[in-house]
């Protein structure tokens, strides 16, 4: 059962990391959009 518990914890950690990565990517896209708008202004 300890292996099962470890797997569950790893699954939770992995999903949290995936969420963090998605947020970071979104922030990069937002920054890129702002930069493009600043250039065209």
Steps between C-alpha positions, in 0.01 A plus 500: 500500500788740556584480130140581414508798737828618347349472153197704606727769644708506182185531288388799709845660480509446124161660443604799714818540296305478175271778624801715593655447156174593327479819708859591416437445128189719519699775674760483221227534238352798683842667519554434130164660415587807709835527326338480156247768595777722635689468172198591288403799716 
